[in-house]
Amino acid sequence: MEKRPDRYERIPHTNFRDLDRKGKIQFILDYYLLHIIGVGVALTVLITAVVYYGFTRKTPMLYLLATDVTLEEAGQEQLTRDLAEVLALGRRQSVVWDQDATLDPSDYERSLRLYTLVGAGAVDAFLCSGTQAQDLSVMGATADLQEALDGDLYSVLESAGWIVMGTLSEEDGGGACAMAIDVTDSPVAARYGFSLPEGERLCVCVCVNGEHGEQTQAFIRFLLSL
């Protein structure tokens, strides 16, 4: 009967220094190829992250979310450029124009996105129709402008008749509130070519948990040339 090989039999040792150039390359590929690939992938991810977050990524200083208002690409670019200048933003700061959200429950993904952005505190202001402004107010997504805006700015808007009154959400006790600003007749707003549902007015609402109150008010002043 043939003797069964010892499973612990020592494998002859290969001295790496004794191999020729081709043998050394083959040895490395045989034993360390997966390690090399893994290190390469890790370095690629690390370098990409450093470049993106350190040199490319910009911090939003004003996030504008449109629900049923749209802008053509040229209008979006012009608006964000003008606001970056008005707000004196730095090289790594930006204005975001986002029209990929809706209140329409039949469009599940885009409506969920709206709730997620508002809940996360990412949105500073909404641009929408008067009908949507009321819906946003009822769902508790918008702030009472009398509380959100500086007293002087609110007084100017109120005396000019630009404040749109609405209804608070049931969670906030119901009742009337200053829910939006009607900027339909603003010459600055007309410059960008906002598209709205037929018969609707262009409104601006302040998000209830927006983080950039100063920039939001500067945006409102800019639209109304105040």
Backbone as CSV, one residue per row, in Angstrom:
resi,resn,N_x,N_y,N_z,CA_x,CA_y,CA_z,C_x,C_y,C_z
1,MET,0.847,-1.195,0.000,0.000,0.000,0.000,0.881,1.243,0.000
2,GLU,0.483,2.188,-0.838,1.280,3.408,-0.953,1.156,4.233,0.320
3,LYS,2.248,4.733,0.782,2.256,5.497,2.016,1.567,6.848,1.804
4,ARG,0.619,7.121,2.683,-0.098,8.392,2.604,0.829,9.528,3.030
5,PRO,0.884,10.601,2.232,1.787,11.712,2.593,1.361,12.391,3.881
6,ASP,2.346,12.749,4.640,2.088,13.443,5.912,1.538,14.839,5.615
7,ARG,0.340,15.138,6.144,-0.278,16.440,5.886,0.547,17.575,6.443
8,TYR,1.430,17.291,7.345,2.266,18.323,7.939,3.664,18.337,7.341
9,GLU,3.788,17.597,6.241,5.114,17.533,5.628,5.566,18.923,5.198
10,ARG,6.759,19.270,5.518,7.274,20.616,5.273,7.452,20.867,3.773
11,ILE,6.908,22.005,3.294,7.067,22.404,1.910,8.434,23.047,1.755
12,PRO,9.165,22.682,0.723,10.519,23.253,0.538,10.468,24.770,0.513
13,HIS,11.355,25.410,1.215,11.383,26.861,1.325,11.998,27.495,0.078
14,THR,11.335,28.570,-0.422,11.851,29.295,-1.571,12.504,30.580,-1.097
15,ASN,13.768,30.746,-1.422,14.485,31.957,-1.031,14.257,33.021,-2.107
16,PHE,13.575,34.072,-1.718,13.185,35.110,-2.666,14.404,35.739,-3.330
17,ARG,15.486,35.890,-2.580,16.683,36.538,-3.115,17.373,35.700,-4.179
18,ASP,17.093,34.400,-4.177,17.739,33.525,-5.151,16.995,33.479,-6.488
19,LEU,15.797,34.070,-6.539,15.012,34.045,-7.763,15.503,35.105,-8.740
20,ASP,15.328,34.838,-10.036,15.655,35.862,-11.018,14.522,36.895,-11.053
21,ARG,14.686,37.900,-11.909,13.718,39.003,-11.934,12.310,38.512,-12.257
22,LYS,12.204,37.667,-13.291,10.906,37.141,-13.668,10.301,36.304,-12.549
23,GLY,11.145,35.537,-11.889,10.667,34.700,-10.798,10.171,35.513,-9.621
24,LYS,10.869,36.613,-9.323,10.442,37.473,-8.225,9.073,38.093,-8.508
25,ILE,8.899,38.549,-9.766,7.603,39.149,-10.133,6.490,38.118,-10.006
26,GLN,6.753,36.899,-10.489,5.748,35.843,-10.411,5.436,35.488,-8.966
27,PHE,6.481,35.468,-8.130,6.313,35.147,-6.714,5.391,36.176,-6.046
28,ILE,5.627,37.464,-6.353,4.818,38.534,-5.773,3.366,38.423,-6.236
29,LEU,3.185,38.132,-7.539,1.824,38.001,-8.069,1.100,36.811,-7.453
30,ASP,1.833,35.731,-7.229,1.214,34.526,-6.682,0.770,34.711,-5.231
31,TYR,1.559,35.418,-4.461,1.304,35.468,-3.023,0.729,36.797,-2.518
32,TYR,0.921,37.880,-3.269,0.541,39.188,-2.728,-0.380,40.004,-3.653
33,LEU,-0.900,39.400,-4.724,-1.724,40.141,-5.677,-2.968,40.724,-5.018
34,LEU,-3.665,39.903,-4.237,-4.887,40.396,-3.578,-4.574,41.523,-2.592
35,HIS,-3.451,41.403,-1.897,-3.058,42.459,-0.966,-2.778,43.764,-1.722
36,ILE,-2.104,43.641,-2.858,-1.767,44.826,-3.651,-3.049,45.500,-4.152
37,ILE,-3.994,44.681,-4.658,-5.260,45.229,-5.143,-6.009,45.928,-4.012
38,GLY,-6.037,45.280,-2.853,-6.738,45.865,-1.709,-6.149,47.202,-1.286
39,VAL,-4.833,47.278,-1.222,-4.170,48.533,-0.860,-4.440,49.599,-1.911
40,GLY,-4.414,49.195,-3.195,-4.671,50.153,-4.271,-6.065,50.734,-4.207
41,VAL,-7.057,49.870,-3.949,-8.442,50.341,-3.824,-8.590,51.294,-2.637
42,ALA,-7.977,50.923,-1.506,-8.055,51.764,-0.313,-7.435,53.134,-0.551
43,LEU,-6.278,53.151,-1.209,-5.612,54.424,-1.506,-6.448,55.270,-2.465
44,THR,-7.074,54.623,-3.455,-7.916,55.353,-4.406,-9.086,56.013,-3.700
45,VAL,-9.753,55.254,-2.821,-10.890,55.801,-2.062,-10.440,56.947,-1.175
46,LEU,-9.302,56.775,-0.511,-8.796,57.806,0.388,-8.449,59.083,-0.368
47,ILE,-7.738,58.943,-1.478,-7.333,60.116,-2.259,-8.563,60.830,-2.832
48,THR,-9.542,60.042,-3.318,-10.769,60.633,-3.858,-11.510,61.422,-2.788
49,ALA,-11.598,60.849,-1.583,-12.295,61.527,-0.490,-11.592,62.821,-0.096
50,VAL,-10.257,62.769,-0.032,-9.489,63.961,0.336,-9.682,65.067,-0.692
51,VAL,-9.618,64.700,-1.980,-9.786,65.689,-3.053,-11.186,66.270,-3.032
52,TYR,-12.193,65.389,-2.869,-13.589,65.847,-2.915,-13.916,66.757,-1.742
53,TYR,-13.629,66.283,-0.534,-14.001,67.053,0.648,-13.052,68.219,0.913
54,GLY,-11.815,68.060,0.490,-10.855,69.112,0.784,-10.755,70.197,-0.268
55,PHE,-11.034,69.841,-1.529,-10.785,70.799,-2.599,-11.991,71.049,-3.503
56,THR,-12.923,70.108,-3.578,-14.028,70.216,-4.530,-15.355,70.528,-3.867
57,ARG,-15.692,69.822,-2.817,-16.994,69.947,-2.182,-17.194,71.346,-1.616
58,LYS,-18.397,71.896,-1.871,-18.728,73.216,-1.351,-19.806,73.105,-0.279
59,THR,-19.768,74.020,0.667,-20.749,74.030,1.737,-21.934,74.900,1.348
60,PRO,-23.160,74.348,1.306,-24.328,75.165,0.977,-24.583,76.219,2.057
61,MET,-24.666,77.469,1.638,-24.972,78.568,2.558,-26.400,79.083,2.367
62,LEU,-27.074,78.571,1.338,-28.480,78.890,1.098,-29.044,77.776,0.241
63,TYR,-30.046,77.070,0.778,-30.639,75.939,0.062,-32.078,76.307,-0.287
64,LEU,-32.342,76.479,-1.581,-33.661,76.851,-2.077,-34.333,75.630,-2.677
65,LEU,-35.473,75.254,-2.140,-36.203,74.087,-2.623,-37.485,74.528,-3.318
66,ALA,-37.613,74.181,-4.590,-38.812,74.512,-5.363,-39.714,73.290,-5.423
67,THR,-41.004,73.490,-5.181,-41.939,72.364,-5.229,-42.645,72.304,-6.578
68,ASP,-43.445,73.313,-6.889,-44.113,73.328,-8.200,-43.649,74.520,-9.036
69,VAL,-42.440,75.008,-8.733,-41.816,76.092,-9.497,-40.590,75.513,-10.189
70,THR,-40.362,75.896,-11.437,-39.194,75.398,-12.155,-38.436,76.543,-12.817
71,LEU,-37.158,76.284,-13.041,-36.293,77.201,-13.771,-35.534,76.416,-14.822
72,GLU,-35.371,77.008,-15.988,-34.502,76.400,-16.989,-33.056,76.454,-16.481
73,GLU,-32.203,75.627,-17.060,-30.822,75.521,-16.587,-30.107,76.867,-16.594
74,ALA,-30.328,77.660,-17.634,-29.674,78.972,-17.700,-30.142,79.864,-16.563
75,GLY,-31.437,79.805,-16.250,-31.972,80.599,-15.145,-31.422,80.160,-13.803
76,GLN,-31.277,78.845,-13.621,-30.705,78.320,-12.382,-29.285,78.834,-12.188
77,GLU,-28.487,78.735,-13.232,-27.088,79.156,-13.139,-26.984,80.653,-12.865
78,GLN,-27.818,81.431,-13.522,-27.781,82.885,-13.316,-28.197,83.250,-11.898
79,LEU,-29.255,82.604,-11.407,-29.731,82.884,-10.049,-28.673,82.537,-9.011
80,THR,-28.068,81.362,-9.127,-27.063,80.959,-8.141,-25.826,81.853,-8.210
81,ARG,-25.441,82.288,-9.413,-24.298,83.205,-9.536,-24.606,84.555,-8.889
82,ASP,-25.792,85.083,-9.171,-26.167,86.383,-8.615,-26.237,86.338,-7.097
83,LEU,-26.805,85.257,-6.570,-26.924,85.144,-5.113,-25.564,84.938,-4.453
84,ALA,-24.683,84.205,-5.104,-23.329,84.027,-4.559,-22.637,85.376,-4.429
85,GLU,-22.894,86.262,-5.385,-22.299,87.601,-5.331,-22.972,88.452,-4.257
86,VAL,-24.295,88.390,-4.194,-25.041,89.168,-3.197,-24.664,88.753,-1.783
87,LEU,-24.503,87.452,-1.577,-24.193,86.930,-0.246,-22.701,86.937,0.057
88,ALA,-21.897,87.358,-0.927,-20.439,87.413,-0.764,-19.885,86.068,-0.297
89,LEU,-20.250,85.015,-1.021,-19.823,83.670,-0.646,-18.368,83.425,-1.019
90,GLY,-17.732,82.585,-0.231,-16.349,82.212,-0.486,-16.249,81.151,-1.566
91,ARG,-15.028,80.781,-1.906,-14.778,79.830,-2.992,-15.374,78.461,-2.702
92,ARG,-15.456,78.083,-1.442,-15.971,76.767,-1.082,-17.378,76.834,-0.505
93,GLN,-18.093,77.891,-0.788,-19.478,78.038,-0.360,-20.368,78.150,-1.594
94,SER,-21.633,77.778,-1.441,-22.495,77.750,-2.614,-23.947,78.026,-2.271
95,VAL,-24.721,78.342,-3.315,-26.175,78.425,-3.255,-26.714,77.215,-4.007
96,VAL,-27.676,76.520,-3.420,-28.253,75.334,-4.048,-29.676,75.634,-4.502
97,TRP,-29.935,75.387,-5.779,-31.289,75.457,-6.312,-31.732,74.030,-6.583
98,ASP,-32.790,73.579,-5.901,-33.233,72.190,-5.987,-34.709,72.167,-6.370
99,GLN,-35.020,71.599,-7.531,-36.414,71.492,-7.936,-36.823,70.029,-8.136
100,ASP,-36.078,69.136,-7.488,-36.358,67.707,-7.599,-37.117,67.203,-6.377
101,ALA,-38.205,67.888,-6.030,-39.026,67.494,-4.884,-40.466,67.909,-5.154
102,THR,-41.383,67.274,-4.480,-42.792,67.584,-4.715,-43.628,67.246,-3.491
103,LEU,-44.810,67.844,-3.430,-45.785,67.502,-2.398,-46.798,66.484,-2.905
104,ASP,-46.677,66.124,-4.169,-47.613,65.183,-4.772,-47.360,63.780,-4.232
105,PRO,-48.288,63.205,-3.446,-48.049,61.878,-2.849,-47.960,60.761,-3.872
106,SER,-48.448,61.001,-5.094,-48.367,59.963,-6.119,-46.938,59.782,-6.632
107,ASP,-46.110,60.804,-6.442,-44.692,60.712,-6.796,-43.926,60.410,-5.508
108,TYR,-43.892,59.127,-5.154,-43.431,58.726,-3.823,-41.996,59.159,-3.551
109,GLU,-41.086,58.886,-4.478,-39.673,59.154,-4.226,-39.411,60.646,-4.028
110,ARG,-39.982,61.480,-4.884,-39.715,62.916,-4.796,-40.445,63.551,-3.615
111,SER,-41.600,63.026,-3.235,-42.285,63.555,-2.055,-41.566,63.133,-0.777
112,LEU,-41.062,61.889,-0.760,-40.281,61.435,0.394,-39.017,62.272,0.534
113,ARG,-38.419,62.624,-0.588,-37.209,63.448,-0.570,-37.486,64.805,0.057
114,LEU,-38.631,65.380,-0.247,-38.986,66.674,0.340,-39.068,66.570,1.864
115,TYR,-39.785,65.564,2.347,-39.923,65.387,3.797,-38.565,65.133,4.450
116,THR,-37.716,64.376,3.777,-36.398,64.063,4.327,-35.533,65.311,4.432
117,LEU,-35.511,66.125,3.376,-34.709,67.350,3.376,-35.185,68.321,4.449
118,VAL,-36.495,68.471,4.565,-37.042,69.388,5.580,-36.734,68.861,6.978
119,GLY,-36.935,67.565,7.180,-36.677,66.979,8.493,-35.222,67.067,8.906
120,ALA,-34.322,67.023,7.919,-32.890,67.081,8.218,-32.390,68.508,8.411
121,GLY,-33.246,69.490,8.178,-32.833,70.882,8.342,-31.977,71.388,7.204
122,ALA,-32.061,70.733,6.035,-31.220,71.135,4.903,-31.784,72.339,4.161
123,VAL,-33.101,72.511,4.188,-33.765,73.551,3.391,-33.823,74.865,4.163
124,ASP,-33.561,75.968,3.447,-33.674,77.296,4.051,-34.955,78.006,3.623
125,ALA,-35.329,77.860,2.366,-36.525,78.539,1.872,-37.146,77.747,0.741
126,PHE,-38.461,77.898,0.594,-39.201,77.278,-0.502,-39.589,78.342,-1.517
127,LEU,-39.564,77.979,-2.784,-40.206,78.770,-3.825,-41.334,77.925,-4.373
128,CYS,-42.545,78.467,-4.361,-43.705,77.654,-4.679,-44.882,78.535,-5.072
129,SER,-45.966,77.906,-5.451,-47.197,78.631,-5.734,-47.913,78.961,-4.426
130,GLY,-48.923,79.818,-4.520,-49.700,80.137,-3.325,-50.393,78.922,-2.754
131,THR,-50.867,78.030,-3.614,-51.532,76.803,-3.150,-50.559,75.914,-2.393
132,GLN,-49.356,75.753,-2.928,-48.355,74.925,-2.257,-47.884,75.560,-0.959
133,ALA,-47.830,76.890,-0.927,-47.440,77.582,0.305,-48.409,77.240,1.433
134,GLN,-49.697,77.214,1.114,-50.695,76.845,2.118,-50.513,75.397,2.565
135,ASP,-50.257,74.502,1.615,-50.055,73.084,1.961,-48.812,72.899,2.822
136,LEU,-47.747,73.611,2.497,-46.519,73.523,3.294,-46.742,74.056,4.703
137,SER,-47.557,75.103,4.809,-47.858,75.677,6.119,-48.654,74.698,6.968
138,VAL,-49.658,74.071,6.361,-50.500,73.123,7.094,-49.699,71.918,7.576
139,MET,-48.734,71.463,6.771,-47.928,70.310,7.183,-46.832,70.680,8.180
140,GLY,-46.706,71.976,8.482,-45.741,72.408,9.494,-44.333,72.594,8.989
141,ALA,-44.160,72.731,7.659,-42.817,72.855,7.086,-42.321,74.295,7.045
142,THR,-43.214,75.270,7.204,-42.826,76.673,7.081,-42.939,77.408,8.406
143,ALA,-42.133,78.448,8.536,-42.123,79.253,9.751,-43.074,80.436,9.609
144,ASP,-43.579,80.926,10.736,-44.356,82.161,10.748,-43.374,83.306,10.482
145,LEU,-43.579,84.024,9.396,-42.621,85.057,8.989,-42.472,86.157,10.034
146,GLN,-43.503,86.386,10.797,-43.424,87.421,11.822,-42.395,87.061,12.889
147,GLU,-42.152,85.764,13.035,-41.164,85.296,13.994,-39.808,85.030,13.329
148,ALA,-39.839,84.629,12.064,-38.606,84.221,11.386,-37.799,85.389,10.839
149,LEU,-38.468,86.507,10.520,-37.786,87.638,9.887,-37.500,88.753,10.882
150,ASP,-36.489,89.547,10.551,-36.221,90.738,11.354,-37.441,91.637,11.352
151,GLY,-37.654,92.334,12.475,-38.829,93.192,12.603,-38.929,94.245,11.510
152,ASP,-37.803,94.857,11.171,-37.804,95.913,10.151,-38.182,95.344,8.781
153,LEU,-37.622,94.210,8.438,-37.924,93.592,7.149,-39.392,93.187,7.098
154,TYR,-39.881,92.598,8.162,-41.285,92.169,8.169,-42.220,93.371,8.033
155,SER,-41.897,94.458,8.705,-42.746,95.654,8.648,-42.827,96.206,7.233
156,VAL,-41.679,96.195,6.537,-41.658,96.685,5.152,-42.515,95.791,4.265
157,LEU,-42.362,94.480,4.426,-43.133,93.536,3.621,-44.629,93.661,3.908
158,GLU,-44.963,93.820,5.145,-46.376,93.919,5.533,-47.006,95.208,4.994
159,SER,-46.297,96.312,5.140,-46.847,97.593,4.682,-46.976,97.640,3.160
160,ALA,-46.125,96.889,2.451,-46.185,96.852,0.995,-47.224,95.856,0.486
161,GLY,-47.837,95.098,1.388,-48.857,94.138,0.995,-48.316,92.866,0.387
162,TRP,-47.062,92.508,0.709,-46.439,91.326,0.126,-46.584,90.071,0.994
163,ILE,-47.097,90.247,2.205,-47.260,89.107,3.102,-48.531,88.341,2.747
164,VAL,-48.404,87.021,2.639,-49.551,86.152,2.372,-49.895,85.419,3.662
165,MET,-51.115,85.578,4.112,-51.544,84.927,5.347,-52.015,83.508,5.050
166,GLY,-51.818,82.631,6.003,-52.234,81.242,5.847,-52.644,80.648,7.176
167,THR,-52.679,79.330,7.237,-53.136,78.617,8.421,-52.027,77.746,8.973
168,LEU,-51.831,77.810,10.276,-50.836,76.967,10.926,-51.285,75.515,10.934
169,SER,-50.342,74.618,11.100,-50.682,73.202,11.225,-51.411,72.962,12.539
170,GLU,-52.134,71.842,12.616,-52.854,71.505,13.842,-51.878,71.308,15.004
171,GLU,-50.697,70.769,14.713,-49.701,70.564,15.763,-49.247,71.884,16.366
172,ASP,-49.299,72.958,15.547,-48.906,74.279,16.039,-50.094,75.085,16.543
173,GLY,-51.220,74.414,16.684,-52.380,75.079,17.271,-53.346,75.688,16.284
174,GLY,-53.092,75.533,14.994,-53.988,76.127,14.001,-53.929,77.643,14.032
175,GLY,-54.908,78.269,13.450,-54.954,79.727,13.455,-54.173,80.327,12.301
176,ALA,-54.262,81.643,12.181,-53.633,82.362,11.071,-52.154,82.606,11.334
177,CYS,-51.379,82.681,10.250,-49.966,83.009,10.359,-49.515,83.661,9.057
178,ALA,-48.403,84.379,9.138,-47.801,84.959,7.932,-46.965,83.863,7.293
179,MET,-47.520,83.204,6.272,-46.902,81.978,5.781,-45.967,82.187,4.601
180,ALA,-46.135,83.280,3.835,-45.349,83.415,2.605,-45.229,84.870,2.188
181,ILE,-44.336,85.100,1.225,-44.150,86.418,0.613,-44.467,86.278,-0.871
182,ASP,-45.334,87.113,-1.366,-45.706,87.085,-2.778,-44.708,87.936,-3.565
183,VAL,-43.888,87.280,-4.382,-42.861,87.995,-5.153,-43.159,87.965,-6.654
184,THR,-44.412,87.675,-6.996,-44.787,87.536,-8.407,-44.436,88.770,-9.229
185,ASP,-44.687,89.944,-8.657,-44.497,91.185,-9.403,-43.115,91.797,-9.228
186,SER,-42.220,91.050,-8.606,-40.862,91.559,-8.410,-40.112,91.570,-9.735
187,PRO,-39.526,92.702,-10.119,-38.748,92.735,-11.372,-37.521,91.831,-11.313
188,VAL,-36.976,91.653,-10.122,-35.815,90.773,-9.976,-36.229,89.324,-10.192
189,ALA,-37.361,88.938,-9.609,-37.842,87.566,-9.775,-38.188,87.283,-11.233
190,ALA,-38.745,88.275,-11.928,-39.135,88.095,-13.332,-37.924,87.870,-14.231
191,ARG,-36.773,88.306,-13.801,-35.556,88.206,-14.612,-35.179,86.759,-14.934
192,TYR,-35.504,85.833,-14.038,-35.011,84.459,-14.184,-35.983,83.538,-14.913
193,GLY,-37.208,83.966,-15.129,-38.156,83.147,-15.876,-38.709,81.968,-15.108
194,PHE,-39.166,82.200,-13.879,-39.792,81.129,-13.107,-41.054,80.636,-13.809
195,SER,-41.233,79.324,-13.859,-42.437,78.728,-14.433,-43.330,78.207,-13.317
196,LEU,-44.623,78.552,-13.372,-45.591,78.186,-12.339,-46.819,77.557,-12.974
197,PRO,-47.609,76.816,-12.183,-48.901,76.353,-12.695,-49.763,77.557,-13.086
198,GLU,-50.582,77.378,-14.065,-51.395,78.476,-14.597,-52.280,79.087,-13.510
199,GLY,-52.269,80.421,-13.462,-53.118,81.145,-12.523,-52.552,81.266,-11.119
200,GLU,-51.353,80.715,-10.863,-50.770,80.746,-9.526,-49.833,81.939,-9.365
201,ARG,-49.587,82.306,-8.098,-48.676,83.383,-7.755,-47.366,82.776,-7.250
202,LEU,-46.250,83.461,-7.471,-44.939,82.998,-7.015,-44.708,83.446,-5.578
203,CYS,-44.485,82.472,-4.712,-44.316,82.769,-3.280,-42.989,82.232,-2.750
204,VAL,-42.523,82.889,-1.698,-41.347,82.433,-0.959,-41.768,82.142,0.472
205,CYS,-41.430,80.958,0.951,-41.692,80.580,2.348,-40.360,80.276,3.027
206,VAL,-40.272,80.574,4.294,-39.071,80.268,5.075,-39.262,78.924,5.754
207,CYS,-38.296,78.026,5.588,-38.399,76.702,6.205,-38.332,76.816,7.727
208,VAL,-39.122,76.002,8.397,-39.259,76.111,9.847,-37.945,75.827,10.577
209,ASN,-37.078,74.994,10.015,-35.822,74.676,10.702,-34.601,74.943,9.834
210,GLY,-34.688,75.937,8.955,-33.543,76.309,8.136,-32.395,76.839,8.979
211,GLU,-31.174,76.595,8.536,-29.990,76.947,9.331,-29.388,78.301,8.973
212,HIS,-29.787,78.875,7.839,-29.122,80.083,7.363,-30.118,81.242,7.276
213,GLY,-30.530,81.693,8.453,-31.528,82.751,8.514,-31.066,84.063,7.911
214,GLU,-29.828,84.433,8.152,-29.302,85.699,7.628,-29.258,85.677,6.106
215,GLN,-28.787,84.574,5.539,-28.715,84.457,4.083,-30.113,84.388,3.460
216,THR,-31.048,83.755,4.157,-32.417,83.669,3.656,-33.049,85.048,3.569
217,GLN,-32.835,85.866,4.572,-33.392,87.219,4.554,-32.718,88.087,3.495
218,ALA,-31.432,87.863,3.278,-30.725,88.590,2.218,-31.305,88.190,0.853
219,PHE,-31.666,86.928,0.694,-32.286,86.437,-0.544,-33.642,87.124,-0.759
220,ILE,-34.425,87.240,0.289,-35.734,87.901,0.177,-35.554,89.358,-0.198
221,ARG,-34.625,90.026,0.444,-34.357,91.433,0.108,-33.927,91.572,-1.354
222,PHE,-33.124,90.606,-1.796,-32.635,90.641,-3.170,-33.786,90.497,-4.164
223,LEU,-34.692,89.542,-3.919,-35.816,89.330,-4.833,-36.708,90.571,-4.925
224,LEU,-36.848,91.259,-3.802,-37.745,92.423,-3.777,-36.991,93.738,-3.896
225,SER,-35.687,93.620,-4.116,-34.830,94.818,-4.269,-34.968,95.761,-3.086
226,LEU,-34.973,95.182,-1.881,-35.112,96.020,-0.677,-33.731,96.426,-0.151
